Amino acid sequence: MRLPLQALASILSLAPMSGATFAAILAPNASLAAGVAQAPAADGLDARIADALKKAGANRAEIEKFLARYDAGTDAEKRSAARWLVANMDGHGHAVLALVDPKGERIAFEALDHPNLAKAKEALDALERAHPGAEFTKVRFDGDLQFASAEFLSTHLDEAFDAWRTLPWAKSIKFEVFRDFILPYRGSNEPLGLWRAPARARLAALSAANSGESDVRAFGEKVRAEVHPWVGFSDLFYLHPTDQGYDEMCARRLGRCEDITNMISFGMRSVATLCASDYTPWWADRDNNHAWEVVLDSEGRGRAGLSNRCAKVYRKTFAIQPCSLAMQKRDDEKVPRWLSSSHYIDVTDQYLPVTDAAVDLTTAPKGARFAYLAVFNGGQWRPIQWARIDGARAVFPKMGRDICYLPMLHAEGRDLPAGTPFILDRDGRTRPLAGSSMHRDSLMVTSTRPATPDADTRSTIPSTVVKADAGYELFRWSEGGWKSLGRIEAGMQDHRFENLPDDALYWLVEDNSEKLERIFTIEDGRQVFW
């Protein structure tokens, strides 16, 4: 596999799943199906609802029944909420992932059948040897438009409104904030479930003890602390790539960061407190990624702490975002998977000092409209932000600082280098790593990876030192790829390399490793890792 197996399942489930093209959001208003009365055209949802009904297929009658229930009533807020849900349901659903060989055949593997990650990894490694090229792949996607019943949707909507309208700390929450952060019935790509009533019941004692509380964020922090132990972290779930539903998490009481975040959001929404699910697709200074919950104030604002360096922080949304790449691209344009969803917003500037990074592209094929900035993660460059190409230049908004980036393009399903790597320093200045400096350094390499925090285990991953009995190869990034500069053979006492330009990017890789070594620059004769 291309990624460390410990990270793969988390990466697959953490990624927002993209739905069909959402061109309807920009289309003129269209009339709804028979049996569902039209809403005023001014709210801009008619075309999207009409499109959703078409995509519902055989389940169309259930979606129409759900809309008709509130259209026939006198509660204008519930009617608006029902329309908003349907207009934004496309792209949401339950994703089932499985191990698949290059021919598309499923390979039987269940991580939870093993006592720990090491044993599961052994079994998976054996399957990979027997089936070269096997990867975890989405094998089924049960879209909510095609599977959610009217009763399911109505139950969620009514229970959400009851909590919002009756609990004291929710009085300051405006309808639009309620709609965005309390009304949604799912967290990620888990199975559909009715979790509001049971979660609210589990929190009844806490709610009663805080009946005089009026600060929704203050009470939200208490709810978060109460719910967090409901699901503990287990690294075994890295290799169980399908997200768990509420009932599964209650039964197993274990999961990974995505599951824990979902459970906390379920608990918080059930009692009308505000919680967002934020994530970084790829850490900028280590491998893997992370998702976490954020307690919000009554205006829907908030952030959490970060354990590692982030290039981007995104916030999942139930609503379709018109400014997302998915909404800007044409049907025939392929984009990197991490940026293919229309259900997220960029909140990096709520966490970090950021810079709009202007980048010159050395490669910009005719007709290419979008360029990408990538960070190094899992032995590869991973696109993490996009921008429109203007001539041979692109400006990438709100980029995290003190990070190494590489400009890229995406063509025929591949991410291709399109410029010189650079450091965006702490002051927001760019430092190209072209390797053209006349100043040369001597370097004694001592490690391949620095110590780094692990947000999942809440521990520190120790540094990886250069071993006397192992072989290594030193690479430098040059002309769009990694070029070898020489080797350290097992048993060699001298681990020094000479005549190295001080404005280049390097990578020291141990023989037969998983390619998890970190890239570095040379400053004052020492390795500085990125």
C-alpha positions as CSV (number, residue, x, y, z in Angstrom):
1,M,0.0,0.0,0.0
2,R,1.1,3.6,-0.5
3,L,0.5,4.6,3.1
4,P,1.5,3.2,6.5
5,L,-1.3,0.7,7.3
6,Q,-1.8,2.2,10.7
7,A,-2.9,5.4,9.0
8,L,-4.8,4.1,6.1
9,A,-8.2,3.3,7.6
10,S,-8.2,6.7,9.4
11,I,-7.4,8.5,6.2
12,L,-10.1,6.7,4.2
13,S,-12.9,7.4,6.6
14,L,-11.8,10.9,7.6
15,A,-12.0,12.0,4.0
16,P,-15.3,13.7,3.1
17,M,-17.2,11.6,0.6
18,S,-18.0,13.5,-2.6
19,G,-21.5,13.3,-4.1
20,A,-22.6,14.0,-7.6
21,T,-22.0,17.3,-9.2
22,F,-23.9,20.1,-7.5
23,A,-24.5,22.2,-10.6
24,A,-28.1,22.6,-9.5
25,I,-27.1,25.0,-6.8
26,L,-26.3,27.5,-9.5
27,A,-29.3,26.7,-11.7
28,P,-32.5,28.7,-12.0
29,N,-35.3,27.8,-9.6
30,A,-37.3,24.8,-10.6
31,S,-40.7,23.6,-9.5
32,L,-40.8,20.7,-7.1
33,A,-42.5,17.4,-7.7
34,A,-46.2,17.0,-7.5
35,G,-47.3,16.6,-3.9
36,V,-44.7,19.0,-2.4
37,A,-45.7,22.6,-2.4
38,Q,-43.3,25.2,-3.7
39,A,-41.4,27.4,-1.3
40,P,-40.7,31.0,-2.1
41,A,-38.1,31.2,-4.8
42,A,-36.1,33.8,-2.8
43,D,-34.6,31.2,-0.5
44,G,-32.7,29.6,-3.4
45,L,-33.4,26.0,-2.4
46,D,-36.1,25.0,-5.0
47,A,-33.6,23.8,-7.6
48,R,-31.5,21.9,-5.1
49,I,-34.5,20.2,-3.6
50,A,-35.8,19.3,-7.1
51,D,-32.4,17.8,-7.9
52,A,-32.3,15.9,-4.6
53,L,-35.7,14.4,-5.4
54,K,-34.5,13.2,-8.8
55,K,-31.4,11.6,-7.2
56,A,-33.5,9.9,-4.5
57,G,-34.7,7.4,-7.1
58,A,-36.9,4.7,-5.6
59,N,-36.8,6.5,-2.2
60,R,-38.3,9.7,-3.6
61,A,-41.6,9.1,-2.0
62,E,-40.0,9.1,1.4
63,I,-38.2,12.4,0.9
64,E,-41.4,13.9,-0.5
65,K,-43.4,12.6,2.5
66,F,-40.8,14.2,4.9
67,L,-41.1,17.6,3.1
68,A,-44.9,17.4,2.9
69,R,-45.2,16.8,6.6
70,Y,-43.8,20.2,7.5
71,D,-45.1,22.0,4.5
72,A,-48.6,21.2,5.7
73,G,-47.9,22.4,9.2
74,T,-47.8,25.9,10.7
75,D,-44.2,25.8,12.1
76,A,-42.2,27.9,9.7
77,E,-38.9,27.1,11.3
78,K,-39.4,23.4,11.0
79,R,-40.5,23.8,7.4
80,S,-37.4,25.7,6.6
81,A,-35.2,23.2,8.4
82,A,-36.7,20.3,6.5
83,R,-36.1,22.0,3.2
84,W,-32.6,22.8,4.2
85,L,-31.8,19.2,5.1
86,V,-33.1,17.8,1.8
87,A,-31.3,20.5,-0.2
88,N,-28.0,19.5,1.4
89,M,-28.4,15.7,1.6
90,D,-26.6,14.9,-1.6
91,G,-23.2,13.5,-1.0
92,H,-24.0,12.3,2.5
93,G,-24.3,8.6,3.2
94,H,-22.9,5.5,4.7
95,A,-19.6,4.4,3.2
96,V,-18.5,0.7,3.4
97,L,-14.8,0.1,2.9
98,A,-13.0,-3.2,2.3
99,L,-9.7,-4.6,1.2
100,V,-9.8,-5.0,-2.6
101,D,-7.3,-6.5,-5.0
102,P,-6.3,-4.7,-8.3
103,K,-9.0,-6.8,-10.2
104,G,-11.7,-5.4,-7.9
105,E,-12.2,-8.6,-5.9
106,R,-12.9,-8.2,-2.2
107,I,-10.4,-9.9,0.2
108,A,-11.8,-11.1,3.5
109,F,-10.2,-9.2,6.3
110,E,-11.6,-7.9,9.6
111,A,-9.2,-6.1,11.9
112,L,-11.5,-6.6,14.9
113,D,-11.0,-10.3,14.7
114,H,-7.5,-9.9,16.0
115,P,-6.4,-9.1,19.6
116,N,-4.3,-6.1,18.8
117,L,-2.9,-3.9,16.0
118,A,0.3,-5.9,15.7
119,K,-1.5,-9.2,15.0
120,A,-3.9,-7.5,12.6
121,K,-1.0,-5.9,10.8
122,E,0.7,-9.3,10.5
123,A,-2.5,-10.7,8.9
124,L,-2.8,-7.8,6.6
125,D,0.8,-8.0,5.5
126,A,0.3,-11.6,4.6
127,L,-2.7,-10.7,2.5
128,E,-0.8,-8.0,0.8
129,R,2.0,-10.4,-0.1
130,A,-0.6,-12.8,-1.5
131,H,-2.5,-10.1,-3.3
132,P,0.1,-7.4,-4.5
133,G,-1.5,-4.0,-4.9
134,A,-4.5,-4.7,-2.6
135,E,-5.9,-1.5,-1.0
136,F,-8.8,-0.5,1.2
137,T,-11.4,0.9,-1.2
138,K,-15.0,2.2,-0.9
139,V,-17.1,-0.7,-2.1
140,R,-20.5,0.6,-1.3
141,F,-22.0,4.0,-0.6
142,D,-25.6,4.1,0.7
143,G,-26.6,7.7,0.0
144,D,-29.0,9.3,2.5
145,L,-31.3,10.4,-0.4
146,Q,-31.7,6.8,-1.4
147,F,-32.0,5.2,2.0
148,A,-33.3,7.7,4.7
149,S,-37.0,7.2,5.5
150,A,-39.4,10.0,6.2
151,E,-39.9,8.7,9.7
152,F,-36.1,8.7,10.4
153,L,-35.7,12.3,9.2
154,S,-38.8,13.5,11.0
155,T,-37.7,11.9,14.3
156,H,-34.3,13.6,14.1
157,L,-35.8,17.0,13.2
158,D,-38.4,17.0,15.9
159,E,-36.0,15.8,18.6
160,A,-33.5,18.5,17.6
161,F,-36.1,21.2,17.8
162,D,-37.4,20.0,21.1
163,A,-33.9,20.2,22.7
164,W,-33.2,23.6,21.1
165,R,-36.5,25.1,22.2
166,T,-36.7,23.7,25.7
167,L,-33.2,23.6,27.2
168,P,-32.1,26.8,29.0
169,W,-28.6,27.1,27.6
170,A,-29.9,26.9,24.1
171,K,-31.9,30.1,24.3
172,S,-29.1,32.3,22.9
173,I,-28.6,30.0,19.8
174,K,-30.0,31.6,16.6
175,F,-31.9,29.5,14.1
176,E,-29.1,29.5,11.5
177,V,-26.5,28.3,14.1
178,F,-28.9,25.6,15.3
179,R,-29.5,24.5,11.7
180,D,-25.8,24.2,11.0
181,F,-24.6,22.5,14.2
182,I,-27.5,20.8,16.0
183,L,-29.9,19.8,13.3
184,P,-27.6,17.4,11.2
185,Y,-28.4,13.8,11.8
186,R,-25.0,12.3,11.0
187,G,-21.3,12.9,11.9
188,S,-19.4,11.5,9.0
189,N,-20.0,8.4,6.9
190,E,-21.4,6.1,9.6
191,P,-24.6,4.0,9.4
192,L,-27.8,6.0,10.0
193,G,-29.0,5.8,13.5
194,L,-31.5,7.4,16.0
195,W,-29.0,8.6,18.6
196,R,-30.6,11.8,19.9
197,A,-33.1,10.3,22.4
198,P,-30.7,7.7,24.0
199,A,-27.8,10.2,24.1
200,R,-30.1,12.8,25.8
201,A,-31.2,10.2,28.3
202,R,-27.7,9.4,29.2
203,L,-27.0,13.1,29.8
204,A,-30.2,13.7,31.8
205,A,-28.5,13.9,35.2
206,L,-25.9,16.4,33.9
207,S,-28.6,18.5,32.3
208,A,-30.7,18.6,35.5
209,A,-27.7,19.6,37.5
210,N,-27.1,22.5,35.2
211,S,-30.7,23.7,34.7
212,G,-29.7,27.2,35.6
213,E,-26.9,27.4,33.1
214,S,-27.3,30.0,30.3
215,D,-23.9,29.9,28.7
216,V,-24.1,27.3,25.9
217,R,-20.3,27.0,25.6
218,A,-19.7,26.5,29.3
219,F,-22.3,23.7,29.4
220,G,-21.0,22.3,26.2
221,E,-17.6,21.8,27.7
222,K,-19.2,19.8,30.5
223,V,-21.1,17.7,28.0
224,R,-17.9,17.1,26.1
225,A,-16.1,15.9,29.2
226,E,-19.1,13.7,30.1
227,V,-19.3,12.0,26.7
228,H,-15.6,11.6,25.9
229,P,-15.3,8.4,28.0
230,W,-18.2,6.7,26.1
231,V,-15.7,5.7,23.4
232,G,-12.0,5.0,24.1
233,F,-9.2,5.1,21.6
234,S,-7.9,1.8,20.1
235,D,-5.3,1.8,17.4
236,L,-6.8,-1.5,16.2
237,F,-9.5,0.6,14.6
238,Y,-7.0,2.1,12.2
239,L,-7.5,-1.0,10.2
240,H,-11.3,-1.1,10.6
241,P,-11.9,1.6,7.9
242,T,-15.8,1.8,8.0
243,D,-17.0,4.4,10.5
244,Q,-19.1,3.1,13.4
245,G,-22.6,4.1,14.1
246,Y,-23.9,5.1,17.6
247,D,-25.1,1.6,18.5
248,E,-21.8,0.0,17.4
249,M,-19.8,2.5,19.5
250,C,-22.0,1.9,22.5
251,A,-21.5,-1.8,22.2
252,R,-17.7,-1.8,21.5
253,R,-16.8,1.3,23.5
254,L,-13.7,1.7,21.4
255,G,-12.8,3.4,18.1
256,R,-10.4,5.9,16.6
257,C,-10.4,9.7,16.5
258,E,-13.2,9.8,13.9
259,D,-15.5,7.6,16.0
260,I,-14.8,9.5,19.2
261,T,-15.5,12.8,17.5
262,N,-18.8,11.5,16.1
263,M,-19.9,10.3,19.5
264,I,-19.1,13.6,21.2
265,S,-21.0,15.4,18.5
266,F,-24.0,13.1,19.0
267,G,-24.0,13.7,22.7
268,M,-23.6,17.5,22.4
269,R,-26.3,17.8,19.7
270,S,-28.7,15.7,21.7
271,V,-28.8,18.4,24.4
272,A,-28.6,21.4,22.1
273,T,-25.0,22.3,22.7
274,L,-22.8,23.3,19.8
275,C,-20.0,21.1,18.4
276,A,-18.1,21.2,15.2
277,S,-15.9,18.4,13.7
278,D,-12.6,19.8,12.5
279,Y,-9.8,17.9,10.8
280,T,-6.5,18.2,9.0
281,P,-6.2,15.9,6.0
282,W,-2.5,15.6,6.5
283,W,-0.2,16.8,9.3
284,A,2.6,19.0,7.9
285,D,5.4,17.7,10.2
286,R,4.5,14.0,10.6
287,D,2.5,11.2,9.0
288,N,-1.2,10.5,9.3
289,N,-4.0,13.0,9.9
290,H,-6.5,13.9,12.7
291,A,-10.1,14.8,13.4
292,W,-11.3,16.3,16.6
293,E,-14.4,17.9,18.1
294,V,-14.6,21.6,18.9
295,V,-17.0,23.2,21.4
296,L,-18.5,26.3,20.0
297,D,-20.1,29.4,21.4
298,S,-23.7,30.6,20.7
299,E,-22.4,32.3,17.4
300,G,-20.9,29.0,16.2
301,R,-17.3,30.0,16.7
302,G,-14.5,28.0,18.4
303,R,-11.3,26.2,18.0
304,A,-9.3,23.5,19.8
305,G,-5.6,23.0,20.5
306,L,-3.3,21.4,17.9
307,S,-0.7,18.8,18.7
308,N,1.3,19.2,15.5
309,R,1.9,21.6,12.7
310,C,-1.0,22.2,10.4
311,A,-1.0,23.5,6.8
312,K,-4.8,23.5,6.8
313,V,-7.7,23.0,9.2
314,Y,-11.1,22.2,7.6
315,R,-14.5,22.0,9.3
316,K,-17.1,19.5,8.1
317,T,-20.4,20.9,7.3
318,F,-23.7,19.3,6.4
319,A,-24.4,22.2,4.0
320,I,-23.1,22.3,0.5
321,Q,-20.5,25.0,0.2
322,P,-20.8,26.9,-3.1
323,C,-17.2,28.1,-2.9
324,S,-15.7,24.6,-2.6
325,L,-13.6,23.1,-5.4
326,A,-16.3,20.5,-6.0
327,M,-18.7,23.3,-6.9
328,Q,-16.2,25.2,-9.0
329,K,-14.9,22.3,-11.2
330,R,-16.4,21.0,-14.3
331,D,-17.7,17.4,-14.6
332,D,-14.8,16.4,-16.7
333,E,-12.2,17.8,-14.3
334,K,-10.6,15.4,-11.8
335,V,-9.4,16.7,-8.5
336,P,-7.5,15.2,-5.6
337,R,-9.8,13.1,-3.4
338,W,-9.2,15.1,-0.2
339,L,-10.5,18.3,-1.9
340,S,-13.4,16.6,-3.8
341,S,-16.1,17.2,-1.3
342,S,-18.5,20.2,-1.2
343,H,-19.2,19.8,2.5
344,Y,-16.4,21.6,4.3
345,I,-15.1,25.1,5.0
346,D,-11.6,26.4,5.7
347,V,-11.1,27.5,9.3
348,T,-7.3,27.6,9.4
349,D,-7.3,31.2,10.3
350,Q,-9.3,30.5,13.5
351,Y,-6.3,28.4,14.6
352,L,-3.1,29.8,13.2
353,P,-1.4,32.8,11.7
354,V,-1.8,32.3,8.0
355,T,-0.5,33.7,4.7
356,D,-1.9,33.9,1.2
357,A,1.0,32.2,-0.6
358,A,1.7,33.4,-4.1
359,V,3.4,30.6,-6.1
360,D,5.1,30.6,-9.5
361,L,4.4,27.3,-11.4
362,T,7.1,25.8,-13.6
363,T,4.6,23.5,-15.2
364,A,1.1,24.8,-16.2
365,P,-0.3,22.7,-19.1
366,K,-2.7,24.5,-21.4
367,G,-6.3,24.1,-20.1
368,A,-5.3,23.4,-16.5
369,R,-7.5,25.6,-14.3
370,F,-6.4,24.5,-10.8
371,A,-3.1,24.1,-8.9
372,Y,-2.5,22.6,-5.5
373,L,-0.1,23.0,-2.6
374,A,1.0,19.8,-1.0
375,V,2.7,18.7,2.3
376,F,5.0,15.7,2.7
377,N,3.2,12.9,4.6
378,G,3.5,9.1,4.5
379,G,6.4,9.2,2.1
380,Q,4.5,11.2,-0.6
381,W,3.4,14.8,-1.4
382,R,-0.2,15.2,-0.5
383,P,-2.3,18.1,-1.9
384,I,-4.0,20.0,0.9
385,Q,-5.2,23.3,-0.7
386,W,-6.2,24.5,-4.2
387,A,-6.2,27.7,-6.2
388,R,-7.1,28.9,-9.6
389,I,-4.2,29.3,-12.1
390,D,-3.6,32.8,-13.4
391,G,-1.1,32.6,-16.2
392,A,1.7,30.6,-14.6
393,R,0.9,31.7,-11.0
394,A,-1.5,30.7,-8.3
395,V,-2.3,32.3,-4.9
396,F,-3.2,29.8,-2.2
397,P,-5.3,31.4,0.6
398,K,-4.8,31.0,4.3
399,M,-1.8,28.7,4.4
400,G,-0.3,27.7,7.7
401,R,3.3,28.9,8.4
402,D,6.6,27.3,9.3
403,I,5.8,24.5,6.8
404,C,7.4,23.0,3.7
405,Y,5.2,23.0,0.6
406,L,5.3,21.7,-3.0
407,P,3.2,23.2,-5.8
408,M,1.4,20.4,-7.8
409,L,-1.1,19.7,-10.5
410,H,-3.6,16.9,-10.8
411,A,-4.0,15.1,-14.1
412,E,-5.3,11.7,-15.1
413,G,-5.8,10.7,-11.5
414,R,-2.2,11.6,-10.6
415,D,-0.6,14.4,-8.5
416,L,2.3,15.9,-10.4
417,P,5.0,18.3,-9.2
418,A,4.5,21.8,-10.8
419,G,7.1,24.0,-9.1
420,T,9.9,24.4,-6.6
421,P,9.4,23.3,-3.0
422,F,9.6,26.1,-0.5
423,I,9.4,26.9,3.2
424,L,6.7,29.3,4.2
425,D,8.4,30.7,7.3
426,R,6.9,31.9,10.6
427,D,6.7,35.5,9.3
428,G,4.9,34.4,6.2
429,R,7.9,34.8,3.8
430,T,8.7,32.1,1.2
431,R,12.1,30.5,1.0
432,P,12.6,28.5,-2.3
433,L,14.5,25.2,-2.0
434,A,15.9,25.1,-5.5
435,G,19.3,23.7,-4.6
436,S,21.0,26.4,-6.6
437,S,23.1,28.0,-3.9
438,M,26.8,28.2,-4.3
439,H,27.2,27.8,-0.5
440,R,27.9,24.2,0.3
441,D,27.6,22.3,3.6
442,S,29.0,19.2,5.1
443,L,26.4,17.2,7.0
444,M,26.7,14.4,9.6
445,V,23.3,12.7,9.5
446,T,22.1,11.5,12.9
447,S,18.4,10.7,12.5
448,T,15.6,10.1,9.9
449,R,12.7,11.4,12.0
450,P,12.4,13.7,15.0
451,A,10.3,13.1,18.1
452,T,6.7,14.2,17.5
453,P,3.5,14.3,19.5
454,D,0.8,11.8,18.6
455,A,-2.7,13.3,19.0
456,D,-4.4,9.9,19.0
457,T,-2.4,8.2,21.7
458,R,-1.6,11.4,23.6
459,S,2.0,10.3,23.7
460,T,5.2,11.3,21.9
461,I,6.6,9.2,19.1
462,P,10.3,9.0,19.7
463,S,12.9,10.1,17.2
464,T,14.4,7.6,14.8
465,V,18.2,7.6,14.9
466,V,20.6,6.4,12.2
467,K,21.6,2.8,13.1
468,A,25.1,1.4,12.6
469,D,23.8,-1.9,11.2
470,A,21.4,-0.4,8.6
471,G,21.8,1.0,5.1
472,Y,20.5,4.4,4.0
473,E,20.2,6.5,0.9
474,L,20.2,10.2,0.8
475,F,17.9,12.0,-1.7
476,R,17.6,15.6,-2.8
477,W,14.6,17.1,-4.5
478,S,15.6,18.2,-8.0
479,E,13.8,18.7,-11.3
480,G,10.5,17.4,-10.0
481,G,11.7,14.3,-8.2
482,W,14.0,12.7,-5.6
483,K,17.5,12.2,-6.9
484,S,20.0,10.0,-5.1
485,L,23.1,11.7,-3.6
486,G,24.8,8.6,-2.2
487,R,24.5,5.8,0.4
488,I,25.4,4.8,3.9
489,E,26.1,1.1,3.9
490,A,25.6,-1.0,7.0
491,G,28.6,-1.0,9.2
492,M,30.0,2.3,7.9
493,Q,31.3,4.5,10.7
494,D,31.2,7.7,8.7
495,H,27.7,9.0,8.2
496,R,28.8,12.3,6.6
497,F,27.8,13.8,3.3
498,E,29.8,16.6,1.6
499,N,29.2,19.4,-0.8
500,L,25.5,19.8,-0.2
501,P,23.7,23.0,-1.2
502,D,22.2,24.8,1.7
503,D,19.0,25.8,-0.1
504,A,17.8,22.3,-1.0
505,L,15.4,19.7,0.4
506,Y,16.7,16.3,1.5
507,W,15.3,12.9,2.5
508,L,17.3,10.2,4.2
509,V,15.6,6.8,3.7
510,E,16.5,3.5,5.4
511,D,16.7,0.4,3.2
512,N,13.4,-1.5,3.1
513,S,11.6,1.0,5.3
514,E,7.9,2.1,4.9
515,K,9.2,5.5,3.7
516,L,8.1,7.3,6.8
517,E,11.3,9.3,7.2
518,R,10.9,13.0,7.3
519,I,12.2,15.5,4.8
520,F,14.8,18.1,6.0
521,T,16.9,21.1,5.2
522,I,20.4,21.9,6.3
523,E,20.9,24.9,8.6
524,D,24.2,25.6,10.3
525,G,25.4,22.1,9.4
526,R,22.5,20.3,11.1
527,Q,19.3,18.6,10.0
528,V,16.1,20.7,10.3
529,F,13.1,18.5,9.8
530,W,9.8,19.4,8.1
